Amino acid sequence: MNAKKTTILFLCTGNSCRSQMAEGWAKALKKEEISSWSAGIEKHGLNPLAVKAMAEFGVNISKQESNVIDELPVKEFDWVITLCGHADETCPFFPGKRIHMGFDDPPKLAEQADSDEEKLVHYRRVRDEIRDFILSLPDSLSNK
């Protein structure tokens, strides 16, 4: 007997990095329990360093697309999880429950780095924090 999957939208400002990582981790680690999507308030394109950081763990997000909410095939979710402050503040109304789980912005953290390798330090840390959060899903949502 198949239990109904929890539907989750990961929402960030540009749907280029954190929300893409969250969607990728959810599909890689929780595909039996979670149906996941990601979107942005704006469309910034897929961040190549996010793709690289995820690929280091064998999670290929290179085929995911940067979407805005209106482009999603699904309009109702059990949970909308905002991953950045701007998305949390400007999130449109969705039926279902919403929580904010803020993560640092790797591109912003990496602005002063001199090389991609230096930049990747920030992407890897946030990638790992998002992975740990995804591993707690969907069970941790019942506490919200």
Secondary structure, DSSP 8 states (H G I E B T S, - for coil): -----EEEEEEESSSSSHHHHHHHHHHHH-TTTEEEEEEESS-----HHHHHHHHTTT---TT----BGGG-S----SEEEE-SHHHHHH----SSEEEE-----HHHHTTT-SSHHHHHHHHHHHHHHHHHHHHTTTGGGGG-
